[in-house]
Amino acid sequence: WMLAAGVLSAADAPAGVASDAGTDGAERYHLQYKFSPGEVFRCKVTHLTTVETKIRGTAETVKTRSVSTKAWKILSVDQAGNVTFTYTVEDVSMWQQPAGQPEVRYDSAQDKEPPDAYRHVAETVGTPMGTITISASGEILRRENARPQFNPGIGELTVPLPAQPVKIGETWSTEGEMPIRLKDGPVKRIKTRHIYELKQVQTGVATIAARTEVLTPVDDPAIQSQLVQRVKRGEVRFDVDAGRVLQQQMDIDETVIGFSGADSMMKYLARLTEEMIPQ
């Protein structure tokens, strides 16, 4: 789904796209979330993972898949562009193939009684998980959780956007921490930076590259084996005029040696895709 390379000049920019020329003459684009009270913004989210491990000569493979519909019901938009909405996972279809065990399936649209592995998921599907307010650049300003959270591969709540207009090739970033639970119980917080780059704008759609950098030095393979499951690298397609994510895809393909003993190995493959569902 990646777009062909190309950069629009000011004369080529489609009507309605929020852009302006900077002092250097380069076209700049104002990327902002834009919603209207009463609308419902829905996305189909697909998360696939395959984890291969080898410990003391024993190899195992675990596969999982989840397909869900997440919905934002827009409650209000203030004069500053801050958006308040309720967040709901409306339906979910999940599957896992544990190593050496029968597969487990759950489809919230068809199954009245979920298997034990997905009972906590079934209890939250279809009811608001919280009320959230974000700025026009996607910063979470307020979050009121209505129910305990679960994550069926839904990724981050928003894609952070730059506060100021940006030109092709320009980057912006956010920093944060990932809590990693150590083997003996305590939690270690790993500092990270999420970096975004505006790659191109064509027919009003911005292509944004995204990647995660780990800032805290980590030389423990056991910690690395958890980190690789949570970094991001991929692309986002954002509708500049409508002010919303059209599609995104994030991929992980990492191998960690020695995560559980000198002769151990873990290979982690994952793909997260999110696609807007037209109203």
Secondary structure, DSSP 8 states (H G I E B T S, - for coil): ---------TTTS-TT--EEE-TTS-EEE-------TT-EEEEEEEEEEEEEEEETTEEEEEEEEEEEEEEEEEEEE-TT--EEEEEEEEEEEEEEE-TTS--EEEETTT-SS--GGGHHHHTTTTS--EEEEE-TT--EEEEEESS----SS---S-----SS-EETT-EEEEEEEEEEE-TTS-EEEEEEEEEEEEEEEETTEEEEEEEEEE-S----HHHHHHHTTT--EEEEEEETTTTEEEEEEEEEEEEEESTTSTT-EEEEEEEEEEEEE--
